[in-house]
Amino acid sequence: MNFELKTFDISGAANEKCDALIVLLSQSFKPGKDVLSVLVAHALKAGDLETRPGKSGRPLVLYRSEGVACSRVVLAGVGDGSAKEVRQAVAAAVAAVKGSSVKKLTVCFADLPREDAVRAAVMAVAEASYVFTTTKSKPEGRVIQRVVVGLSNSPKVKPAFDRAVAAVTGIEYAKEWANRPANHATPTLLAGAARSLAKLPNIKCQVLGPKEVATLAMGSFLAVAQGSDEPLRFIVLRYDGAAKSEAPTVLVGKGITFDSGGISIKPAPEMDEMKFDMSGAASVLGVFRALAELKPAINVVGLIPSCENLLSGRAVKPGDVVTSMSGQTIEILNTDAEGRLVLCDALTYAERFKPRAVVDIATLTGACMIALGGVRSGLFCANDELARDLLAAGESSSDLGWRMPLDDDYAEGLKTNFADVANVAGRAGGAITAAKFLQRFTDKFPWAHLDIAGTAWKSGTAKGATGRPVALLLEYLLTSANPYK
């Protein structure tokens, strides 16, 4: 999908030649005497269109209006013009015309919007029109191919627009890999996707196999992978946009391409959704795809420990004790708590980059899904400044997080008589105890953990990956540069 930013107001929008025109109207809009304003005035007077906050969202579709070059016009109220109202209005408006043969779409802001509203419009069009086709024999892909965003003073919001377009590129790359079934997204294929990113500006890729990982003494990662015939891959991505002396931010993405639960096997219903268990890895790939578009002057490292968690005669067993790369021994009480076992070795590996900060991203616990649902990702962070920056990035990008506690008392349940630490505690506070486990491997850098179990995908009729938290991570990387204490 191609996006273009143009300068025109509502009167100029009437002359735009496209397949469908969406006009976004805030409550403060004052209709003029141009042809579209007259249509808006009549619709408001008749009560067919609402622009008040919380009341907008039901678009009004007009066909072949006199004096308008476009045959389909959709009038949509956006209330106070907030990102949330714009996102909802655009989603509804695109749904109203998506069934038609709309290849070129124009979205016009009737009055000057805020930067976050422009970003919301771009991302809402992409979200509403996205189609996954990779594994379909007769794919019917996205119909909308070109989107023009028009407003009266486009240069002012050009940076926000460019950032939004890059975010869409990254989000859709993440969706592509998270949506693929496990036989189309093995660790080897995931490594291939990372290698393809190295063809883009400023990106390098290194892929380590079982022998290299064994040499690094990543015993925890190896334990998870040993039950599968698919070989593990440890993916190292580098985006070098700044001087080598500038410390990088490291993103660590959980890359379990399928999670059966291992010997602690999951129940059969909805187990197919465990193909999404590499959504953290997919988000890292998506961020790097977006960075290649924007080319910011920063350094970023992406680490993806990738394998399958299956059960076989070789699979790790409950009660087994393994030694992590850090030297800490781990009693594996539950093989379905495997994400933390691959992440802990990746976190130790991250030390070599002397990072300014490390953020791991993982579909880690059902407990976080219960706590926060699908609205906000769980943020665990002991560094107040880092937590503040990540939460602010989430608010700015409409990819929300919520800070969770990390009190030391929560680690009591991880104590065991047979190793330095157990990989699970009791059911109570499960998302927090998982984070406390990871925290043991982060003493040498500022660290944050994003549990995206509730936000990485949707179930039911809307089943599919969301691409979260690519937008949050990208916004964080672009807006936070200072070192953390």
N, C-alpha and C positions, 0 to 999 in steps of 0.2 A: 504494500500500500504506500502510495506517495502522498506526502503532505506539502502544501504550499501556503505561505502566509501572504495575504494581499491587503492593500489599503483601500477600503471603500466603506461607505456608511449604508444605511438601510435604503436610501434612494438609489445608490449605485448597485445594490444587490439585485434590484429589479432587472438590471441589464445583464446579469451573469448568465451565461449559457451553460447549463448543467442539466443533469437528469433529475435532481431534487435539490431544493433550497430550504434549509432550516434557518429560521429567524428566531434568535433568542432574545427575549424581552424581559427586562427587570421591572420591578414595581415602580421605579423612578422614571421609566421611559415616557416621554411626552410625544405623542404622534404629531407629525408634521402634515404637509399637504401632498407629499409624494404618494405614488400609487400603493405601495406596501403599507405606509402609515395609515392611509385611509382604510385599508382592509383591517388593520389592527384595531383602529378606532371603532369600526363597526362591530368587530368580534367582541371587544371589551364591553361595548354598550349592550349587546345582545346577551351577554353572560356566557358566550361560547368559549371564552378564553379567560384564564385566571393567571395573574402574575404575583399574587401575594405569597410571602414565604410560607412554606408548608402546604400551600394550596395548589401550587403549580405541579406540572408533571403530566397532565392530560393534554397532549398536543392536538391542535386543530389542523386538519389536512385539507388543503384547497387544491382544486384541479383546474388548470388552464384559466387562471385569473387574467382578466384583460389588462394589458400593459406590462405584464411580467414575462420575461423571456423563458423562464423555466416552467415546464408544464405542471410540476408538483411543488407546492409550497407548504411547508409545515411551520406553523406558528407555535412557539413553546415558551411558556413563562418560566423564569428562573428566579423568582422571588427577590431576595436581596443580592443576588449575583454571587453568592458564595460558591465555593468549589463543589460542595455537596449538592446544592440545588442545580447547578449547571450539569453535573454528572448525571443526575437523575433525569433531567429534562432531555438531554442529548440522547441518553439511552432509550427513552420512550419515543423520541422523534425518529431515531434510526430504525427502531422496531416497526414504526408505522409505515416506513417505505422500503424496508428490507426485502419484502416479498416481490417488489417490482424490479425491473431491470435497471437498477441504479448503479451505474459505473462511475460517474463523476458526481460527487456530492459537494455542495457548498454550505458552509456553516457561517452565518453572519451574526455578529453581536450588534444589536440595535443601538446600544450605547457602550461607552468605553469600559471594558471589564478589568478586573484585577488580574494580576499575573497568574495567580493560582487557578482562576476561572478558565483562562485560555488553556492551561495545562490540563485541567479537568475535561475540557471539551475534546481535546485531541485524544486523550486516553479513553474517554467514553466511546468515541466513534470506533476506535480500534477494538475495544472490548466487545461492543455490541455486534460487530461484523466479523469477528474471528471465527474461523472454521478449521478444524483439524481434518486433514485428508490423507496423511501419509500411508495409512494401512487400509484404505478403501480402494476397491477394484475399479470403481467408476466414480472418482472423486468429483464432487460439486463444490468447488472452492468458494472463496470470498468473491462476491459480485462487485462490491465497491473497490475500485482500484485507485482512484484519485480523490483527495479531499482538499478543498480550498477553504481556509479559514480567513474570513474577512472582518476587519474592524477599522475604525476611523483613524487610529494612530498606531499602526503596526510596528514601527521601529522600536517603540518603547518596550514592547513585550517580546521582541525577537529572541532574546536569550532564553526566556521561559519557554517559548515555542520550540526552539531548537532542543532544549533539554527534554521536553515532553516527547518529541519525535524520537530522540535517541532512546528514551526510556521505553517507548513502545517497541522499538526494534529489539531491545534487550528482553523485555517481558515476553514477547512472542517467541524469541529463541528459547527462553526458559520453558514456556508452555509446550513448545514442540517436543523437547526432550522429556519433560515430565509426563506428557500425555502418551508417549510411545509405550506399547506393551513391553514387558520385560525381555521378550525374545527379539525385540527390535531396539533395545537399549541396554545391552549387556555392558559390563565394565569396559570391555575392549572397544565397543562402539562409542561409549561415552568418551573414552580417551581419543577416539578418532574425531569426535566433535570438537574437543579441546585443541587437537592438532590443527584442525581447519581454521580455528581462530588465530593461530599463529601466522597465518597468511595476511592478516590485517595489520595496520600500522601499530608499531610500538609493542607488539605482543610476542612473547616467546613461550614455548611449551616444552616440558620434559615429562616423560611418562616412565614410571618405574614399575617393574613387574615383581613376581613373587621372590625371585632371587635377591633383587636389590632391597626389597622390603625386609627380607630375612636378615640381610647383612646389616641393616639399620636397627635390628633387634626390636622390630615392632611386633612383639609377641601377642599383644591384644588384638590388633588388626588381623594378623594371621589366623588367630583362633576363630574369628567370625567367618573368615573366608574358607576355612578348611572343609566345610561340609558340601561345597559346591564343586562341580566340574569346571565351571567358568573361572578362569584365572583372575585374580584381583589386579587392580590397577591403582597406582598412586599417582595422581595427576598434579603437576606443579605448573601453574600459569604465572607469567610475569607481565605486567604492564609497566613499561618504563617511560614515563613522560617527563620526569624531573631528573635532576642531577643524582648520580649514584650515592652521593653523601646524604641525600634526604631519605630518612627512614620510611619504609613502606607501611601501609595498612595491610594486614593479612586477613583474608576472608577464607574461612574453612567451611566447606559444604559437605554435609553427610551424603554419601553416594551409594546407599544400599539400593541396588537396581531392582531387587525383589526381596521381600521380607516374609518368609513363611512363619517366622518365629523360631525356627530351628527345632531342637528337641522339645522346647516349650512351645509347641505348635499352636498357632492361632486357630480360632474357630473358622469353619469354611465360609459362612456368609460374609460377603464383602471383602474376602481376602484378595480379590482382584485389585482392590484399591491400593494394595501394597506395592504396586508398580510406582506409585507416587512417593515412595519412601526415599527417592533420590531427589526430591524437590529442592533440598538445600544445595545439592550439587548443581542442579539446573539453574538455580538463582545465581550462583557464582558464574556459570557460563554466560548467563544473560547479562550480568553486570559488565563482564569483559567485552561482550558484543557491543554494549552501549558505549563503553569507554573508547572503543575504536572509532565510533562516530564522532564523539565530542573532542577527543584528543586533549584532555586536560593535562596541565603540568603537575602531575602527581605520580607517585609510585604505588602500585598495588600488586600484591601477591595473592594468588588463589590456590588453595590446597584442597584436593578432592580425594579422600580415601574411598575407593569404590569396590564393592564386591556384592555377591548374593549371600543371603542368610538362609541356607537350606538345611535339610536334615538327611544324613546318610550315615554309613558306618564310620565315617571319618569325622563327623560333626562333633563340635565341642559339647560337653555334657554338663548339666547342672551339678555344681560342686567342684568342677575342674578349677584349678588355679593356674593363671598365666602371668607372665612377667611383661609389663609394658615397656615401651622404649625409655621411659623415665627411670626404670628400675623398680618401680612400685609393683608389688604383686596384687593380683585381683582375683577374688573368688567369684566365679560366675554362677550366681544362684538362679538366674533366669536368662536363658539364651535369647529370649525375645527382647531383652534390654541390650541389644547389640549396637545401637547407634552410638552410645557413649563409649563403647569399646573401640570403635574405629576412630572416633573423634579424639580420644585422649592421646593416641599416638601421633595424630596429625598436629595436635596442639603442642606436643613436645617438639616435633619437627619444626614448628614455626619459630622456635627460639633462635635458630640460626640466622634469621633475617633481621634480628634486633629491631623488631617492629615498634612503631609508634602506638599501635593498638592492634588487637586481634579480635575479630568478631566471628563466632561460629554460628552456622545457620542449619537447623535440623528439624525434621518432623520427628521430634524426640519422644513425646509422651501423650498418651490419650488423656492423661490427667490435665494437661494444659488445655486440651480441647474442651473438657468438661468445665474448666474454670472460666475460660474466656470465649468459648464458641468460635465462630468464624469471623468475628469483627476485628479483634486485635490480636497481634502476635505477642507472646510472652517474652518480656525482656528481663534478663537476669544480669546484673552488673554491680560490682562492688565499688566502682569508680564513679562518683557522682557526676563529674564533668563529662565523661564518656556517655553515661546514661542519658544525661540532658541532651547531648548532641544527637544521639540516636532517636530519642523521643521527638525532638524538634524536627528532625528529618522526616519522621513518620507523619507528623501533623502537616508539614509543608507539602508532602507528596500524596497525601490522603491514603497512605499505606500505614495504618495505625499500629502502634505498639502500646504495651502497658507494663510498667515496671513491677516486678514481683520481688518478694523478700529473699534474702540470702543469709539469714541468721545462722550462726554456727550451730545452734541447737538442732537444726534440721539434719546435720551430718551424723548425729548419734546413731541413727538407724543403719548407717553404712558400716558400722564396726562389725568385725568378725573374728573368730578365734583362729582362723586358718590362713589369713592373708593380711596384707596391709589395709585392704578395703574390699567390701563387697560391691557388686555392681548394682544392687537394688536394696532399698529399704522396704518398709511396709507400704501399703496402698495410700495411706494418708500423706498428703503433700507430695505426691509422686513427681510432679514437675519440678518442685524445688529440690528434692533429694537428688534427682538426676542432674540438676545444675550444680549442686554441691559436689557431686562426684567429679564433674568436669573441672570445677574450680581447683581441685587438687593439682591439676597439671598446668596451672597458669600463673605461677608465682613470679615469673620473670618478665611479665609484660601486662599492660592494662588490657583487660579482657571483658567481653560481653558475649552473652549467649542469647540467641533468638530461637525460641521454640515455636515453630510454624505449623505444628500438627493440625491446628484448627483452621489455618488461613491458606495453606498451600494448595488445597483443592476443594471442590464442591462435589457433593453426592447427589443422588436422585436424578431428575430429568436434566439438570444443569451440570451433570457429572463432567469434570475436567479440571485441569490445572488452572490456577489463577495467575501464575507468574509472580506471586508475592514471595519475598519482599524485595524484588529487584528495584522498584521505585524508591523505597526507603533507603536501601544501601547506596544507590547511585547518588541520591540527594545528600546523604551523609558524606560520601567521599568528596563531593564537589564543594561542600560548604564548610568542612572542618579541616583545618590544616595545622593547628597548633599542637605541640606535643603534650601528652598528659603526664601529670605528676604522679 
